[in-house]
């Protein structure tokens, strides 16, 4: 199972406390998918979305995604 570590990345990069709506405008992603990814909701982001997140946070995909055995 692949987990999205968006909440951890947001905290690590100093955006903790910033609303998902504000982040979504800066990143160029709708706030609802951003919230779902950050809060562990079942959501399958596109590669384009992952690319935007990595570019915004100056991160690599492995900073954002982790594989965990079920």
C-alpha positions in Angstrom: 0.0 0.0 0.0 1.3 3.4 -0.9 0.8 6.2 1.6 1.0 9.9 0.9 3.1 11.8 3.5 1.8 15.2 2.6 1.0 16.3 6.2 4.5 15.4 7.2 6.0 17.3 4.2 3.9 20.3 5.0 5.2 20.4 8.5 8.8 19.7 7.5 8.8 22.6 4.9 7.3 25.1 7.4 3.8 25.3 6.1 2.1 23.9 9.2 -0.8 26.2 10.1 -1.4 27.5 6.6 -4.8 26.6 5.3 -5.3 24.0 2.6 -7.2 26.6 0.6 -4.2 29.0 0.6 -1.7 26.2 -0.2 -3.9 24.9 -3.0 -3.8 28.4 -4.7 -0.1 28.5 -4.4 0.5 25.0 -5.6 -2.3 25.0 -8.3 -4.2 22.0 -7.0 -7.8 22.1 -5.7 -8.0 22.2 -1.9 -10.2 19.1 -1.5 -7.7 16.6 -3.0 -5.0 18.4 -1.1 -6.9 17.9 2.1 -7.8 14.3 1.3 -4.1 13.5 0.7 -2.9 15.2 3.8 -5.5 13.5 6.0 -5.1 10.0 4.8 -8.4 9.8 2.9 -8.5 7.4 0.0 -7.3 9.5 -3.0 -5.2 8.6 -6.1 -3.3 11.6 -7.2 -2.2 12.0 -10.8 1.4 12.2 -11.8 0.8 15.8 -12.7 -0.5 16.5 -9.2 2.5 14.7 -7.7 4.8 16.8 -10.0 3.2 20.0 -8.8 3.6 19.0 -5.1 7.3 18.0 -5.6 8.0 21.2 -7.4 6.3 23.4 -4.8 8.0 21.7 -1.8 11.3 21.2 -3.6 11.0 17.5 -2.8 11.5 14.2 -4.4 8.7 11.6 -4.8 10.2 9.5 -2.0 9.7 12.5 0.3 6.0 12.4 -0.5 5.2 8.7 -0.9 6.0 5.6 1.1 5.3 1.9 0.4 4.0 -0.1 3.4 3.2 -3.8 3.2 -0.3 -4.7 4.2 
